[in-house]
């Protein structure tokens, strides 16, 4: 009986070892997260911005990093290569937390000489409580320790992703490196889509106090200013995307307009104290924000607009400074406070 149990245990161990070896071999050969090999610039399968972002930081040559949430996904890195005469990698985390971006930035600085970071400073993320921010980065991918490779090679998700990658490549469903995680070709940007993607509050809430977001914003800014202090020789270009007029309708109904402007002022005042920080403010481009044909919902803007923003960043036209901050924020506040929001939802005569 003992001999039979030993044989059974040995067979089980052998089968287990064979399966683990097969799993590791499959993940290593396919390498869906680009841990060992660089992606093919002409066509890869892109599906996980957090996991594959580590592979991009590990494998690419760059001196500029474009970072941000889904609002930054519709930028192409080569735009900045041209406009800033640089080499760029794009790292985007949907609904990303500032801690996640900081972890990715720290890893990037172990791989390359990062001279410039272009970061989408999303007001929705600034106002969020840090306790609610996601912390989903696979940390074992964001370091160079070979001892962590087992978590990748013997990973069920990585194995499934390997099979998915092989299948999609066989079907020819790939995107170039420049189009990695770009999604503006998969949705329509027009007034109907913008309104359809906007969940308008049904009732009007009492006005919130101006300091409603102050504590959350301060906590998030501490993470950001930590980057500025840790990397004093790196130029940080923070840009505020042009949220549509529907966003301001939402803030009006939620009673948060004054709180948002106080938060924007708080962020600008804090960041402009640093010599290595620059602010690009697109939120007051009235031509863009009032044209709902530029949007897929109340904040996500089309690639044709992100191109214009990228092109304008190095010109200084949209730059927010200590000298013009008050004037521009006050002008935008005056515009959105007095905007006729109901006209957006009122059918035009004859429609």
N, C-alpha and C positions, 0 to 999 in steps of 0.2 A: 504493500500500500504506500509506504514511504517513497519507494522508488518511483511509483507512478505519479505521486504528487510532485516529486522533484522534476520529473520529465515534463509534466504539465506546466509547472512554473517556468521551466527553462524555455519551453515552446512559447509561452505567453510573453516572456521577456524578449525573445527573439522576434516575435511578430511585432511587439510594441516598438522595439528598436528599429525594425525595418520600416514601420509606418512613420516614425519620427524622422528617420533618415530620408525617406521619400518626400515628406513634407518640407524639410529643410532644403533638399535639393531643388524642389519645384520653386520655392520662394526665391532661392538664390539665383536660379536660372532666369526666372521671369523678372524678379526684382521690381515689383509694382510700385514701391516707394522710392526707387532710385537711390537705395542705400549704398550700393556697390558700383553702379554704373550711371553715367549721365543719361538723361532722356534723349531720345532721338529728336532733334529740333524740327524735323519735317513731319513727325506724326507720332503722338503718344496717346494713351488713354488716361484722361484726367478725371478723378472722381473723389479725391479726399484732400482738401486744401491744407489741412493741418498735418497730415502724415507726409504727403508729397512735398509740402513746403520745406521740410527738413532736407529732402533729397536735392531740391533746387539750391538751397543755401550751401549744401555740401559740394555740389558738382559744378556749379556755374562760376564764371569769372565776372566779378562786378565790383564797382566802387560806389554805386548808388542802389538803394533799396526803396522800392515803392511798397508801402504797407498800408493796410486798412481793412475795413469790413467789406461786406458785399458791395458797398458803394464804390470801392476801388477796383472791383473785379473787371469792369469794362474799360480799363486802360490797357494799352499795349506797351510793354517795356521799351520797345525800340523808339517810341515817340520821344522818350526822355533821353535815349541815346543821342538822338538828333538835336533836340532842343537844348540839352545841357552839355553836349559833346562828352558823353560819359558811357559807361556800360552798366546796364540796369537789370536787376532781378525783381520780380513781383511776388510778394508774399501777402496773401489775403486770407483772413479767417472770418467767415460769416458770423455776425453777432459777436465778434471777438472781444475778449477781455484784455484790459491793458496789461495784466500779468502775463498773458500768453504772448502778446506782442513783445514785451520786455524779454521774455525767455528766448524768443526767436532772434531778437536783436543781439542778445548776448552771444548766442551761438554763431551768428553771422560774423561777429567781430573776432571770433577765434579762427575763422576760415579765410577772411579777406580783410583788406584795408578799406573799411567802410568810411567814405568821405562825405556821403550825403544820404539823408533819409528823408523821403517825401511821404508824409503820413496824413491819411485822411482822418481828421479830428472830428468825428461824427458826434454832433450834439446829443443824439439819442443815447450814445454810449457814455458821454460825459455826465449825463444826468442820472445814469443808472447806479444803483447801490453796488459797491464792489462785492458785497456778499452775494449778489445775484449774477455776477459775471461768470461766464463759463470758464472752466479750467480743464480743457480737454486735450491739450497737447500730449502726444505720446512721448514722454520725456526721454525714453531710451533711444529715440531717434535723434534727439537734439544734443548729442554729445559724441565724442569720438572714442569712447571706451569699447574695446572689442568684447568685453565681458557682457555687454548688454545685447550683443547680436543675437543671442539665443532667444530673446523676447520677440525678435523679428522673424527669425528663421523657423521657430516652433510656435507660430502664432496662427490660430484658426482663421482670424480675419484676414491676415496677410495671405493665407493659402487660398481662401475664397476669392480674394482680390486678384490673385495670380491667375486663377481660372477665368475670372471675369475679363482680365486684361487680354489673355490669349484669345478668348471668344470675340471680343470687340475688335481686336486687330485682324482676326480672320475675316470679320465682316466689313473691314475697311472703315470702321467708325472711330477715327482718331482726329486729333487736333494738333496743330503745330504748337511749338513752344510759345510763340508769341500770342497765341490764342488760348493758352492754358487758363481754364476757369472763366473765360469770357462767356457771358450768357446773353449778350444783347442780340445775338442772331436767332435766339430761340423764342423770343417774345416780341410782341408789337409795342411800339411806343406811339400812343396817340391819345386823344382826349377820352375816348370811350374806355380804353384800357386803364388809363389813370383813374377815372372815376369808378370803374368796376373794381379796381384793386384797392380802393380807399374805403375803409370801414369808418364811416362818419359817426361820431357820437350822437346818440339820439336826443339827449337832453343837455341843457346848458348848466354847468356847475358853477358854484360861487368862485370868485377870483382867489387864487392861491397867493400867499405872501411872496414878496420878491425874493426872499431868501429860501424858498422852498427846495431848491436844488443845491443850495450852497455847500452843505456838508458832503454830499455825494461828489459834487464837482471838485471840491478841495481834495478829497481822498484820491480821486482819479488823477488829478493834476500832480499830486505828489509822486505818483508813478512816472508820469511824463517828465517832470522836472528832474527826477532821478536819472533819466537817460541823458538829459542835457548836462548834468553835472558829471556823470560817469564817462561821457564821451565828449569832452570839451572841444576837441579838434574836428568833430563831425558837425556838418551843417544840417540842421533840422528845418525842413520846410513843412509846416503844418497847414493844411488847407481845409476849409469848410465848404462842403458841397452845397450846391444850390437847391435846397429843399423847395419843393413846389409850393404854390400858394395854398394848396390843400393842407399842407402841414400847418400853416398858420391858421387856417380855418379850424383845424383840430385843436390847436393851442387856445384859440379863442373860445371854443365851446368847453374845453376842459378848465378854463380859467388860468392857464399857465403862461400866457404871453409875457407878462412882466417878469415872471420867474425865468423864462428862457433868455430874455434880454439881459437880466442880471447875471445869469450864468455865462453868456457870451462875453460880457464885459469882464467878469471875473477871470475867465480863461485868457482873454487878451492881455489884461493887466499883468497876470502872473507870468505868462510866457514871454512877453516883450521885455521883461527884465533881463533876459539872457541874451548875450551877444551872439550865440550860435543858434538862435531861434528866429525864424521868419514866418509870418502869417500871410496866407493867401485866402481872401474872403470872397467867396462866390455867392454867398447867400443874398446879396443885394443886387444881383444881376436881374433887374425887373423884367427885362425882355425874355429871359429864360424861364424864370419861375412862374410867370403868368401865362405861359404858353404850354398848356397841358399836353400838346402833341409831343413834347419832349420827354414824357414820363410814362412809366408802366404802372405806377401807383403814386402815392403822395410824396415819395422821396427818391426813388430810383430813376436815374436819368439816362438817356440814350447815349450810345457810344459817340455819336456825332457831337454831342455836347462835351463829353469828357475829353475828346480830342481838342476842342477849343480851349478848354481849361488847361490842359497840359501845355498847349502852345503858348498860353498867356502867362504861365507861372514865371518864366524867366524874364518877362518883360517889365514886371513891376506894376502893371496896370491895376491889378486887383490887390496889391499888397496893402495889408492893414498895418498901420504904424501908430506909434504913440501920439503923433501929431494929428492923424485923420480918424483915429478910432472913435472918438466921441461923435464927430459929425456924421460918420457913416452909420453907426449904430442907431443914432437918433433919427436919421432920415429913414432907415428901414423900419424902425418902430412906428414912425408917423404913417408910413405907407400901409403897413399891415393892420394897424389899429383902426384905420379909417376905410379899409377895403370893404367893398360890397360883396360879401361872401355868398349871400343868397342868390345873387345874379348868376353864380356858377351853376346852380342847380335848378334855375328857372328856365324852362324851354323858351327859346327865342320865338317870336311871332312867326307862324307859318311852318314851324318845325313839326 
